C-alpha cells in the first residue's frame, strides 16, 4: 500500500486475519501471503511483483530512469527476505534467541549501510535521494516494526549504522508509509507479540498492554 499511496492511486483495502486465512484469499494467493492486488478481478501476488506492475502502469515512476541503476535497485529489493529474517528480533521466542539474532544482525545491516553509501551519492533521505522509490517501499515495513519494538528492547541495533538509522526514521515519518497500515496496526502488532508468546511481548510497557 505504500506505493499505491505514493502514486496517489484510489484503492480499497480488505484486511484478513493471517492466523485464520479465509478460503477466498487462499484461492487468489498461491503462496498464502499478503499483499494481493486485484486488478480487473485478476490477482497479483508477491510484493515485488505488485510494485513492479504499479510502477509500469501508474505515473510517476519510482524506479530510476537509468537501466543499470534500475537493475541495482531491483537487486536490493531481492535482498529484502534475507534482511527481514536477519533483523526480525521481534519474532523471537526467548531472550537467548533474541540475543543470537541481535548478534547476527550487523551482517545484514552493514550490507545496507554500504549500499546506501555507495548507491545514493547524496543526502537522501531515502534510498536513492529525495524521492521515495521501490526499494524504500520494500524495506519500510520491516524497519517500521524494528523501530516499534526498540523502546522496549532497547537494543540500539542501528546505532552503529547511521545511514540505515536515518533512512529508517525518514521512512516511518513518510506519510505514504504511515498511511499504509490500519489505524489499529500498532495495537494489533503489540497484541500479537503477546498472544503468540514472542519474547518482546513480555517487555511491553503497562500502557501498551492496557491499550490492547
C-alpha positions as semicolon CSV with decimal commas, in nm:
position;residue;x (nm);y (nm);z (nm)
1;X;0,000;0,000;0,000
2;X;0,299;0,229;0,035
3;X;0,344;0,253;-0,339
4;X;-0,028;0,295;-0,403
5;X;-0,029;0,591;-0,166
6;X;0,295;0,733;-0,303
7;X;0,141;0,728;-0,651
8;X;-0,191;0,868;-0,525
9;X;-0,394;0,572;-0,653
10;X;-0,752;0,523;-0,535
11;X;-0,797;0,175;-0,389
12;X;-0,994;-0,028;-0,138
13;X;-0,840;-0,243;0,133
14;X;-0,963;-0,574;0,271
15;X;-0,780;-0,683;0,584
16;X;-0,765;-1,051;0,680
17;X;-0,662;-1,245;0,989
18;X;-0,333;-1,410;0,893
19;X;-0,385;-1,671;1,164
20;X;-0,715;-1,775;1,006
21;X;-0,690;-1,707;0,633
22;X;-1,026;-1,724;0,454
23;X;-1,075;-1,967;0,167
24;X;-1,137;-1,690;-0,086
25;X;-0,796;-1,543;-0,004
26;X;-0,613;-1,874;-0,037
27;X;-0,768;-1,917;-0,383
28;X;-0,613;-1,593;-0,510
29;X;-0,283;-1,606;-0,318
30;X;-0,091;-1,918;-0,427
31;X;0,170;-1,871;-0,153
32;X;-0,082;-1,774;0,113
33;X;0,088;-1,441;0,172
34;X;-0,016;-1,077;0,169
35;X;-0,038;-0,845;-0,008
36;X;-0,254;-0,940;-0,304
37;X;-0,360;-0,678;-0,555
38;X;-0,680;-0,730;-0,753
39;X;-0,668;-0,570;-1,097
40;X;-0,988;-0,604;-1,302
41;X;-1,075;-0,906;-1,086
42;X;-0,740;-1,072;-1,160
43;X;-0,499;-1,119;-0,866
44;X;-0,136;-1,016;-0,850
45;X;0,071;-1,157;-0,564
46;X;0,417;-1,109;-0,414
47;X;0,518;-0,760;-0,304
48;X;0,795;-0,701;-0,557
49;X;0,582;-0,817;-0,849
50;X;0,299;-0,588;-0,741
51;X;0,536;-0,294;-0,702
52;X;0,692;-0,351;-1,045
53;X;0,346;-0,367;-1,204
54;X;0,231;-0,046;-1,038
55;X;0,548;0,130;-1,145
56;X;0,490;0,019;-1,503
57;X;0,130;0,135;-1,526
58;X;0,099;0,433;-1,291
59;X;0,299;0,755;-1,318
60;X;0,523;0,891;-1,184
61;X;0,782;0,611;-1,197
62;X;0,950;0,526;-0,868
63;X;1,232;0,325;-1,025
64;X;1,541;0,510;-1,157
65;X;1,531;0,601;-1,527
66;X;1,882;0,469;-1,586
67;X;1,866;0,097;-1,676
68;X;2,175;-0,001;-1,476
69;X;2,065;0,193;-1,170
70;X;1,719;0,040;-1,202
71;X;1,869;-0,310;-1,207
72;X;2,079;-0,230;-0,900
73;X;1,764;-0,119;-0,719
74;X;1,592;-0,444;-0,814
75;X;1,886;-0,636;-0,672
76;X;1,840;-0,464;-0,337
77;X;1,467;-0,539;-0,330
78;X;1,566;-0,905;-0,383
79;X;1,769;-0,882;-0,061
80;X;1,459;-0,798;0,146
81;X;1,370;-1,157;0,251
82;X;1,722;-1,220;0,382
83;X;1,729;-0,881;0,552
84;X;1,391;-0,924;0,719
85;X;1,488;-1,265;0,858
86;X;1,819;-1,124;0,975
87;X;1,682;-0,835;1,181
88;X;1,338;-0,952;1,299
89;X;1,420;-0,969;1,667
90;X;1,052;-0,903;1,737
91;X;0,964;-1,260;1,633
92;X;1,196;-1,442;1,872
93;X;1,065;-1,674;2,142
94;X;1,330;-1,634;2,412
95;X;1,582;-1,383;2,539
96;X;1,860;-1,612;2,416
97;X;1,707;-1,630;2,069
98;X;1,675;-1,252;2,059
99;X;2,038;-1,211;2,162
100;X;2,150;-1,457;1,896
101;X;1,951;-1,269;1,633
102;X;2,094;-0,941;1,760
103;X;2,449;-1,077;1,732
104;X;2,392;-1,181;1,370
105;X;2,204;-0,869;1,259
106;X;2,509;-0,645;1,190
107;X;2,599;-0,857;0,887
108;X;2,270;-0,763;0,723
109;X;2,271;-0,404;0,841
110;X;2,626;-0,345;0,717
111;X;2,525;-0,456;0,368
112;X;2,255;-0,188;0,362
113;X;2,479;0,073;0,521
114;X;2,733;0,014;0,243
115;X;2,462;0,010;-0,022
116;X;2,322;0,347;0,083
117;X;2,670;0,499;0,092
118;X;2,759;0,357;-0,249
119;X;2,430;0,378;-0,438
120;X;2,293;0,711;-0,325
121;X;2,569;0,968;-0,353
122;X;2,352;1,240;-0,197
123;X;2,192;1,340;0,132
124;X;1,877;1,134;0,083
125;X;1,681;1,090;0,299
126;X;1,558;0,789;0,101
127;X;1,748;0,508;-0,068
128;X;1,804;0,694;-0,395
129;X;1,765;1,051;-0,277
130;X;1,484;1,293;-0,205
131;X;1,201;1,084;-0,355
132;X;1,054;0,758;-0,229
133;X;1,142;0,461;-0,452
134;X;1,057;0,091;-0,476
135;X;1,350;-0,002;-0,251
136;X;1,211;0,225;0,020
137;X;0,866;0,069;-0,010
138;X;1,013;-0,281;0,017
139;X;1,215;-0,221;0,335
140;X;0,985;0,020;0,516
141;X;0,754;-0,238;0,684
142;X;1,044;-0,424;0,845
143;X;1,225;-0,112;0,960
144;X;0,895;0,021;1,090
145;X;0,844;-0,287;1,310
146;X;1,202;-0,273;1,429
147;X;1,161;0,085;1,546
148;X;0,829;-0,003;1,709
149;X;0,992;-0,252;1,947
150;X;1,307;-0,051;2,014
151;X;1,155;0,138;2,312
152;X;1,104;-0,200;2,483
153;X;1,406;-0,399;2,365
154;X;1,650;-0,106;2,387
155;X;1,895;-0,287;2,163
156;X;2,036;0,022;1,989
157;X;2,069;-0,212;1,693
158;X;2,100;0,074;1,444
159;X;2,345;0,283;1,646
160;X;2,649;0,164;1,450
161;X;2,472;0,213;1,119
162;X;2,390;0,584;1,096
163;X;2,280;0,579;0,733
164;X;2,035;0,295;0,793
165;X;1,914;0,461;1,112
166;X;1,847;0,793;0,938
167;X;1,681;0,609;0,649
168;X;1,454;0,414;0,884
169;X;1,347;0,729;1,067
170;X;1,274;0,907;0,737
171;X;1,065;0,614;0,618
172;X;0,846;0,587;0,927
173;X;0,788;0,963;0,914
174;X;0,676;0,949;0,550
175;X;0,301;0,993;0,502
176;X;0,279;0,710;0,249
177;X;0,440;0,472;0,496
178;X;0,237;0,593;0,793
179;X;-0,085;0,561;0,595
180;X;-0,004;0,213;0,467
181;X;-0,126;0,039;0,782
182;X;-0,461;0,039;0,958
183;X;-0,519;0,282;1,242
184;X;-0,521;-0,015;1,479
185;X;-0,192;-0,154;1,347
186;X;0,021;-0,065;1,650
187;X;-0,225;-0,218;1,897
188;X;-0,269;-0,531;1,685
189;X;0,105;-0,573;1,635
190;X;0,181;-0,544;2,005
191;X;-0,113;-0,768;2,098
192;X;0,008;-1,037;1,859
193;X;0,355;-1,030;2,012
194;X;0,196;-1,122;2,344
195;X;-0,063;-1,360;2,201
196;X;0,198;-1,560;2,011
197;X;0,433;-1,570;2,310
198;X;0,718;-1,381;2,150
199;X;0,981;-1,265;2,396
200;X;0,936;-0,898;2,306
201;X;0,574;-0,933;2,419
202;X;0,699;-0,982;2,775
203;X;0,883;-0,649;2,759
204;X;0,586;-0,433;2,663
205;X;0,519;-0,145;2,897
206;X;0,198;-0,131;3,101
207;X;0,047;0,145;2,889
208;X;0,087;-0,067;2,574
209;X;-0,066;-0,369;2,745
210;X;-0,357;-0,155;2,859
211;X;-0,412;-0,036;2,501
212;X;-0,477;-0,393;2,390
